Amino acid sequence: MIQATKVRIAPGRLLIAGQWVDGGKKFDTVNPATGEVLTEIVEACAQDVDHAVGAARKAFEDRGGPWRKMSTSERGRLIWRLADLIENHIDELAELETLDNGKPIFESRYVDMPMVIDVLRYYAGWATKIHGETVNTFETAFTYTLREPVGVVGLIIPWNFPLLLASWKLGPALACGCTVVLKPAEQTPLTTLRLGELAIEAGVPAGVLNIVTGGPETGKAMVRHPGIDKIAFTGSTSVGKEIMRGAAETLKRVTLELGGKSPNIVFADSDIDSAVKGAINGIFYGKGEVCNAGSRLFVENKIQEEFVEKLIGRAKKMQPADPLDPKTRMGAIVSQEQMQTVLGYIEAGKQEGAKLVSGGNRVSVDGGKGYFIEPTIFAGVSNEMRIAQEEIFGPVLATLSFDDPDQVIAQANQNPYGLAAAVWTRDVRKAHAVSRQLKAGTVWINTYGLMDASLPFGGYKQSGFGRELGRHAIAHYTELKTVWLNLG
Ligand code: NAD
């Protein structure tokens, strides 16, 4: 039986100027493991977005107000306090995330939430370390730079790591002194709404963090709004392009973290069992709904057969199960729509002549109506097939083979995306040589998917631009001002 939930799930409201307010239109958020409605959420209209932006603008510009008067060390302590509150409610938040997204509780409790806390604490430390510099130019001038907050930022988040990806943006935004209008994905708003309550409890001043729930129309209203100075977006490449076009109208600053089709390259001289584990983890972690999923697996011909056999063995042990069960490693696909998209790609793979060697079907867990798909592996894939070129965003692995390094590097780069890649080999020189030639924002050697708050993450090519995490994110939430003082 799919377990019943213990957490309280109230109907969603909007957080504007420190107050929870209701809205006109509503939509349901659904538990993908059961197909049942969890609660009702407000669909913020353009007027709601306008109110949220107004509140954020007022909090940002009010020179006598609490946000502008707050010292940077107080700001750091505030972010730290928010991280503490999240830690105090870690079980509740993890459960909410799993209910809304379908990801295994093991992932939300032991990966997502700990990283949310880490990221906030990392940026709490940055609040006191953002500064300009003095520059020597002429005897008759005093010249220096200031790093100032960019202003009101609009944060638009996808459904795959709802609270985690919100923290990647919220941490640096607050550390830099910006004010925020935050929009979670319509499929997964629950943890963001709870975050709003915890932010109030932590003492975040009214108007500094505003939360608007809703779908594409709410997002478009944010992109159009002249009161927003910057949009930080994570989501699909097609919506990223739309946002860039929309933001051009008011010349908003934009950072885009978009899709991927990351190559995972295994040489015959690698530690094969580790590489098998890495390949499985690389594609099936997070049900494959991971922007940096290792969805294109290139295996050197010599070991191809043995490797695929081992993959199948592991995949068969990863059957979908109740996401709330701590032993589950394969949860429910986020929505019925996404499940249909993934099943459509499985069909396309078969029609294009790829060999389906494992999985490929929707399955019922405990006789329920949840959106579960078996871990699926295709072998004999060629790089031109749709399942090798397009982002599926589900538990589907395309396995290709190669004979020499130049061939595999060329194929790995023959894709519009460039988010991440991995190389498995015991030859250190080969590992570095290949890493340098891969067009990707992150390259893992003999591992897959590791992340840290201190290391930048982002894409080459159509996987977006700008970097999140690390000190590099600070540049994207600040403007640089040059000041000249005439001493003559
Ligand atoms: P999506 O692009 O459909 O939606 C993302 C967010 O944008 C949602 O909040 C949505 O409501 C909003 N939105 C949709 N249309 C909009 C518009 N026209 N204007 C403004 N906002 C709009 O993406 P998704 O399906 O939620 O997420 C999956 C995608 O996100 C995948 O392509 C995945 O690779 C990508 N992703 C990338 C990263 C990364 O860091 N690069 C991380 C996670 C997910």
Boltz pocket constraint, residues with backbone or C-beta under 6 A from the ligand:
constraints:
  - pocket:
      binder: B
      contacts: [[A, 156], [A, 157], [A, 158], [A, 159], [A, 160], [A, 161], [A, 165], [A, 183], [A, 184], [A, 185], [A, 186], [A, 214], [A, 215], [A, 216], [A, 217], [A, 218], [A, 219], [A, 220], [A, 223], [A, 234], [A, 235], [A, 236], [A, 237], [A, 239], [A, 240], [A, 242], [A, 243], [A, 256], [A, 257], [A, 258], [A, 259], [A, 260], [A, 290], [A, 291], [A, 292], [A, 391], [A, 393], [A, 419], [A, 458], [A, 459], [A, 463], [A, 464]]
      max_distance: 6.0
